[in-house]
C-alpha cells in the first residue's frame, strides 16, 4: 500500500510540474510551444520538421523542455516552424524551410536546431505562417521573407521567394500599412 501511495504521489507531482506555471503559449497545426515562468521553453506535438528546435525530428506527446540558451521575450509557433524573439532583440528560427521561411538564406528542407535570422538585434515582433514570415524591428520597419507565390512579400515580385528578410517599403510608421 505504501508503494502504491508513493507511486500515486510521484505521478501527481510529475503531472503537476508539467501543467503549472506557463505564461505564454503559441500553437499551430502540428506543434505547440509554451514558456514557463522560470524562462524554460517547452514543446509538444509533431516535430518531423525540426520545429521544436532541439536538434532532432522527435514528436512529443506531452510538454517537454526544449533547449534554448537565450532569454525569451516572445515566440510564435506555426506548427511547421517556430520563431523565438529574445530579450536582446535577436530572432531565431527552427523547422521547415522549403520556401525560405526561416530567413537563413537557404531552402534546406528543415532546420532542427534554432538558427539566428541574420545578425540584427533590433527585432520587436514576429508573425509567421507555414511558408512565409513577417517581423517588425524596433524602428517600426516591416520585414518579410519566404514564399511569394501569391505576392506575400507585398513588393510586386510574385513568384520569387525571398530567402532573407527584406524590408517592405520604406515607411517606418506602421499605421500607414493596412493589413
C-alpha positions, -999 to 999 in steps of 0.1 A, spaced: 0 0 0 29 24 8 44 17 -26 11 25 -43 6 57 -24 42 68 -32 37 60 -69 5 80 -70 21 109 -52 51 108 -76 28 106 -107 7 136 -94 39 155 -87 52 150 -122 19 159 -139 16 189 -116 51 201 -125 43 199 -163 9 216 -161 18 245 -139 34 279 -143 31 285 -181 29 322 -190 27 322 -228 16 297 -255 16 296 -293 3 267 -314 -1 257 -349 -14 228 -370 13 204 -359 30 216 -327 26 238 -297 52 257 -277 49 274 -243 71 294 -219 72 288 -182 76 315 -155 112 302 -149 121 310 -185 122 274 -198 108 267 -233 85 237 -238 71 220 -268 48 191 -278 32 177 -309 48 168 -342 85 175 -346 90 160 -380 104 193 -395 126 201 -365 101 228 -353 109 220 -317 145 233 -323 160 205 -301 183 191 -328 161 162 -340 127 154 -356 110 139 -325 73 141 -318 64 147 -282 30 136 -267 34 157 -235 50 191 -229 88 186 -230 115 210 -220 134 223 -251 170 237 -252 172 274 -258 200 294 -242 187 329 -246 161 348 -225 128 347 -244 107 378 -249 81 362 -272 77 334 -297 54 321 -325 48 285 -335 31 278 -368 33 241 -363 57 239 -393 83 263 -379 90 282 -347 105 316 -341 119 330 -308 125 366 -302 150 372 -274 150 400 -248 182 413 -266 162 417 -299 176 387 -317 154 365 -338 159 327 -340 140 301 -361 137 263 -365 116 240 -386 105 236 -422 123 259 -446 114 247 -481 104 282 -492 130 302 -472 105 310 -444 133 307 -418 151 337 -434 186 320 -433 195 324 -470 187 288 -477 159 264 -486 173 235 -468 144 212 -461 144 219 -423 165 233 -395 162 211 -365 181 235 -342 174 272 -337 194 294 -361 197 331 -358 179 351 -385 206 374 -398 227 394 -373 202 421 -363 194 426 -327 166 451 -331 136 428 -338 104 436 -318 77 413 -331 74 383 -354 45 366 -371 47 335 -394 26 312 -415 36 278 -427 55 292 -456 64 329 -451 73 352 -422 70 388 -413 86 408 -385 88 443 -372 120 460 -360 123 485 -331 125 513 -357 89 503 -368 100 489 -402 83 458 -416 104 429 -429 91 398 -448 106 366 -462 97 332 -475 72 320 -501 60 346 -526 37 327 -550 7 350 -543 25 383 -536 31 376 -499 62 399 -500 40 428 -509 65 442 -534 50 432 -567 76 404 -573 52 375 -575 66 340 -576 102 348 -565 107 335 -529 128 356 -506 154 337 -485 164 365 -462 144 393 -445 137 422 -468 121 455 -459 86 461 -472 85 496 -484 104 525 -468 79 536 -442 87 533 -405 52 543 -395 31 510 -393 -1 530 -391 3 536 -429 2 499 -437 -32 484 -438 -32 446 -434 
